[in-house]
Amino acid sequence: MALIMATWAHANAVVAQHPAGGVLQDVDGRSFTSVVGYREGSMAVYQGAGIESDTWFHIPVPTVSWLPTTLRGGPSGRAFLDNFCVLFRTENCTVSAIHAWDGGQSRFYVAPVPNISAAQQMSGDWSQYGRTLEPSQTTDRIRMSNLFTPRTNSARHAMLFGLGISVKVNFGNIGPNPKRIIFLGAGANWHDVATG
């Protein structure tokens, strides 16, 4: 059995969890972008006000949870999440957590996104699929990547209702302005069997 498909969401699908209340500010003075972000053909930009360290953004990824008999290949007819990727760039802020959700059911994955060492934060350019930051001698020797492979007892997650990816951004009041997260998209690779 093998990977059967990939699905992607454009950055324009990203929404802020708390778009009001002063946590975000207008991007380059463009009206209302503090609420909805600034969208272009290739990206969505949000700018933090520098007063909040835990601002969440959510990305719905198109999901096929059941496969037709003629396409399924595997014995169950289910689609299993093999891995997912988040593409972004940061300016004077960091990504401190990435979670994966299955519809309204459950958070089934918390990504290994260490942010405790200044030399090993998820900041800068993560716009390349599968980018990896190798550990250094001065960090906790944790390899980071923007490609995540959730497993439960070595099994892939069988999606029930839809993949949602949540990204936590630290816009804390440190460093220069502007503090921006530039989302470029998120996607997933799907398999037709749970293990192997």
N, C-alpha and C positions, 0 to 999 in steps of 0.2 A: 504494500500500500504506500501511498505517497501524498505529498501536498497536492491539494485539489484546486485551491483558488487563493487569491489575495483580494482583500477589500480595503479601500482607503477612504478617509474623510478629508476633504479640503479644509484648510485652516479657517475658512469662513464659517464653518460649523461650530467653532469654539465659542463658548459662552462663559461669562464670569458668574461665579456663585453669588457675590455681593456687589452688583454693579453700581450701587449708590452708597452714600454715607461718607464720602471723602477718602476712601481707600484708593480709588483710582482717580486719575485726572485726565483732562483733555489732552490728546496726543497733538503736539505742536499747535495748540490753541484751536483745533478744529472742534466746533460745537458738538456736544453730545457724545463725543468719543470716550468720555469718562464712563459712560453707561454701556455703550455698545461696542467699544473698541473702534479702531480704524481699519477698515477692510480695503484691500487692493486685490488685483487679480491673482496675486501669488501668495498673499499672507494676511494675517490678522494681527494687529499691534495693540497691546494694552500698556498703559503707562501708570506706574505706581506713584502714589503721593509721598512714599517714604515713611509712612506712619504705621504701617501694618506689616507683620512678618509672616502671616499665613493666609494668603489670598489664594483661593481655589479656582481653577478653570476646568471646564468639562468638555469632552470631545466625544460625541456619539459616532461610533464606527459602524458602517453597514454590516449587518450580520445575517448569515444564512444558518439557521439552527437545525433545519431538517432538509435532507437531500432527497430528490425524487429517486425512485427505484432504479431508473435507467442511468443515473449519474452517481449513485452512492458509492459503488466500489466496495465499501466495507460492509460488514454484516448488520450494522445497527441502523444505517440510514441517517446517522447524526453527523454534524460537523463539529470538530474538536479544534479548539484554539491551540495552534502550535507555538506562535510567538506574536508579539506586537512591537511596533516601533513608534516613537514620538519624535517628530522633527521640529526643532526650534532653535532660536538664537536668543541670548540674553545680553542686555546692556546694563551694567551696574546693579544687577540683581542675580539671584540664584534660584534654581529649582531644588526644592528640599524634599519632595515626596512625589511619587507617582503610584496611583492605585488603579486597579481594574475591577469593574463591577459587571454583574450579570443582570441586566434590567433592574427591576425593583427588588430583586431577590437578595443579593448578597455581594459584599466585597470579597472576592475570592483570591485577590493577589495584592500584596504590598511589595513594590519593587525595591531592590537594594540600591537606594540612592543615598549614600553617606554624605553628610554635609558638616561633619564635625572637624575636619581638617581644612585649614585655609588653602593648603596646596592641592586639595582634592575635592573641589566642589563642582557641581554640575552647572557650570556657567560658561559663557562664551558661545562658540558655534557648534551646535549639535544638529546641523542641517543635513548631514550625510547619513544615509541609511547604514545602520550598524556601526556607527563610530564608537571607538573604544578608547578609554583612557586607562593606560596601564598603571599599576601601583608604583610608588616611588619609595625610596629609602626612608623618607621622612613622614610618610603617611601610614595609615593602618593596613597597608598592603591589600586594599580592596580594589579589584578591577571594576571599572564602571563602563557601561555601554548604554546607548539609547535603544537597544534591541533587547527585549525582555522575554523570557521563556518560562511562563508559569507552569508548575507541576504540583500535583498532589499525589503523594506516594508513587512518583514517576509516571503518573498518568496526565494526559492533556485534559483541559477543562471542557466538558460538554456544554456548550452554550444553550441556554433555555430561551432567553428573551431579548438579548442584544448586548453588545459590548459597549461599555462606557469607560472612558479613560479620564481620570481626574489628575490634574497636575497642580501641585502646591508651589506657589512662587513666594520667595522672601524678598519683599520690597523694602525691608527694614531701613531705618534712617542711618545708613552707613555709606560712605563713598559719595562720588559726585552724582549729579543729575544729568540727563534724565535716566530714570530707572524703567527699562522696558523689557517686555517679553514679546518676541516676534514668533508667532506660531506659523508653521509651514504645512502641517498636516500630521495625520496619524493613520496607521494601517495595521492590518493583521494578516497572518498567513494561517490557512485552515487545512486540517488533515482529516482523513476519513476514518481513522482508527484512534482509539484512546492511548495505546501504548505502542512502543516499537520505533 
